[in-house]
Amino acid sequence: MLQFFRAGGFPMFVVLAAGIAAIVLALRHSPRAAAAQRAVLFLTAGAFALDLAAVFTNAPDYALRDQAPLLPMVVTGIGEALSPVVLGLLLVAGAALAARPAGTANGGEETART
């Protein structure tokens, strides 16, 4: 897990904080829960873009310094940049599951009782 956060960098903590807030709001059945989930999605996209910018900015310098091929560094960096996407989507899914009222199934429709 530590490697996962190290790969994603600082934006992971922003996504985690927003995701926890979204889950708490969903558990409280707050009307702001949907907005919080959207915020997590946008923060996730921003974190991914920030990580990609870091990869594309720094990979050429590292490749020159280490006399290493550029493509493997870029591919590894893109893999690491996907860390906030994985975390953000899992947190949004958790918030969506937490928001579902008890006793409902099939997308929120009341189940028939016999």
ABEGO torsion letter per residue (X at the ends): XAAAAAAAEAAAAAAAAAAAAAAAAAAAGBAAAAAAAAAAAAAAAAAAAAAAAAAAAAAAAAAAAAGBBAAAAAAAAAAAAAAAAAAAAAAAAAAAAAABBBGBBGGGBBBBBX
